[in-house]
Amino acid sequence: MKLPACLIYAALVIVFTTTSLAGYSQATPVKNDSGATFTSTDEIVGKYAQLLSVPKDSIKNMKLYTVIEQYSIAPYKYGGNDQTGVDCSGFSSAIEKLVYGVSIPRSTGQQAKAIQSKNISDLKEGDLVFLKLGGSSINHVGVYLQNGFFIHATSNLGIVLDNLNDPDTQQRFMTCGSVK
């Protein structure tokens, strides 16, 4: 049976979009299976210590992890920057503002220009990590947490954790740094 060309094209677009926009072979959604967010300090500490593979006493910036938890169920929304829907640069912008009190530009490209570049080995919680998902320029941003992990908003999985040591991520890595 010969399939129409439009069906073959549609299938290829779906496969390409799913694999290339996911971009990360090791992405871990932070949304709970129940869709609820944790509210107690102990629940949040336990969850993120486990996800980041660190001891519980490493989770010190409760404001950061509480904001992440509040956004964990936000759906992806291009141009979004609040808990009703968020894209990558809206998410990083919200974290910088809500956690650190710093206003940064809204677009990924402008955020990349607003950082003080540094080496990956020098990253601190709250620093920004920039990647390219297709193309040749920066078009994606995440916020560094610890132990090699950064958090970001993806179009297909929502808010996820990824590790900078993942080979897929290393191929897409462009730059990183602190907000000036």
C-alpha positions in Angstrom: 0.0 0.0 0.0 1.5 3.3 -1.0 1.0 6.2 1.5 0.2 9.7 0.2 3.3 12.0 0.3 1.5 14.3 2.7 1.1 11.6 5.3 4.7 10.6 5.0 5.8 14.3 5.3 3.5 14.7 8.4 5.0 11.7 10.1 8.5 12.9 9.4 7.7 16.3 10.8 6.3 14.8 14.0 9.3 12.5 14.4 11.7 15.4 13.7 9.9 17.9 15.9 9.6 15.4 18.8 13.3 14.4 18.7 14.9 17.8 17.9 12.8 20.0 20.1 13.1 17.7 23.0 16.8 18.1 22.5 17.7 16.3 25.6 18.0 12.5 26.0 18.1 12.8 29.8 15.5 15.4 30.5 13.6 14.9 33.7 10.2 16.6 34.2 9.9 18.1 37.6 6.1 18.0 37.6 4.7 15.4 40.1 2.7 12.6 38.7 -0.4 13.9 40.6 0.0 17.3 39.0 0.2 18.9 42.5 2.9 21.1 43.8 4.8 20.5 47.0 4.4 23.3 49.6 6.3 22.2 52.7 10.0 22.9 53.0 10.6 19.2 53.7 8.8 18.0 50.6 10.6 20.5 48.4 14.0 19.7 49.9 13.5 16.0 49.5 12.2 16.2 46.0 15.0 18.4 44.6 17.8 16.7 46.6 16.7 13.4 44.9 16.3 15.0 41.5 19.7 16.7 41.7 21.5 13.7 43.3 22.7 15.8 46.2 22.4 15.6 50.0 19.3 17.3 51.5 21.5 19.9 53.2 22.7 21.1 49.8 19.2 22.5 49.0 19.6 25.9 50.8 18.0 28.5 48.6 14.4 27.7 49.5 13.1 30.7 47.5 14.6 29.3 44.3 13.2 25.8 44.8 9.8 27.1 45.9 9.5 29.2 42.7 10.6 26.3 40.6 8.0 24.1 42.3 5.3 26.7 41.7 6.2 26.8 38.0 6.6 23.0 37.7 3.1 22.5 36.5 3.0 25.5 34.1 2.4 24.5 30.5 4.7 25.6 27.8 3.4 28.8 26.2 5.5 30.7 23.6 5.9 34.2 24.9 4.6 33.2 28.3 6.2 34.3 31.5 4.0 33.3 34.4 2.5 30.2 36.0 -0.3 30.0 33.5 2.2 29.3 30.7 5.9 30.0 30.2 8.6 29.6 27.6 12.3 29.2 28.3 13.3 32.9 28.5 10.1 33.8 30.4 10.9 31.1 32.9 14.5 32.3 33.4 13.4 35.9 33.5 10.8 35.0 36.2 13.3 33.1 38.3 15.8 36.0 38.2 13.1 38.5 39.2 11.3 36.5 41.8 14.3 34.9 43.5 17.1 37.3 43.0 15.2 40.6 42.4 17.0 41.2 39.1 15.2 42.2 35.9 16.7 40.8 32.8 15.7 41.2 29.2 12.8 39.0 28.0 14.4 37.3 24.9 17.0 34.6 25.0 19.3 36.5 22.7 19.2 39.6 24.9 19.6 37.6 28.1 22.8 36.1 26.6 24.1 39.6 26.1 23.3 40.5 29.7 25.5 37.9 31.3 29.1 38.0 32.5 30.4 34.9 30.8 32.2 32.2 32.8 33.4 28.7 32.6 30.9 25.8 33.2 33.1 24.7 36.2 32.5 28.1 37.8 28.6 28.1 37.6 26.6 29.0 40.7 22.9 28.6 41.4 21.0 31.1 39.4 23.5 31.5 36.6 22.1 31.2 33.1 23.0 28.5 30.6 22.5 29.0 26.9 22.0 26.4 24.2 21.2 26.1 20.5 18.3 23.8 19.5 18.8 23.7 15.8 20.3 26.5 13.8 23.7 28.1 14.6 22.9 30.6 17.3 21.7 30.8 20.9 17.9 30.1 21.0 17.4 28.4 24.4 18.1 29.3 28.0 18.0 27.5 31.4 18.9 28.3 35.0 21.8 26.5 36.6 21.0 24.8 39.9 23.9 22.5 41.1 25.7 19.3 40.5 25.7 19.9 36.8 21.9 20.3 36.5 20.0 23.2 35.1 16.3 23.8 34.8 14.4 25.1 31.8 11.1 25.1 30.0 10.6 22.9 27.0 7.8 22.9 24.4 7.1 19.2 24.8 7.8 18.3 28.4 7.3 21.6 30.3 9.7 22.4 33.1 12.5 19.9 33.1 16.0 19.3 34.6 18.9 18.5 32.4 22.6 17.8 33.1 25.3 19.7 31.4 27.4 16.5 31.4 24.9 14.8 29.1 26.5 14.4 25.6 23.3 15.8 23.9 23.5 18.9 26.0 27.2 19.3 25.5 26.6 19.4 21.7 24.0 22.1 22.1 25.9 24.2 24.7 26.8 27.7 23.7 27.7 29.8 26.7 26.9 30.5 30.4 27.3 33.1 33.0 26.1 35.3 35.8 23.6 38.1 35.3 25.6 41.4 35.3 
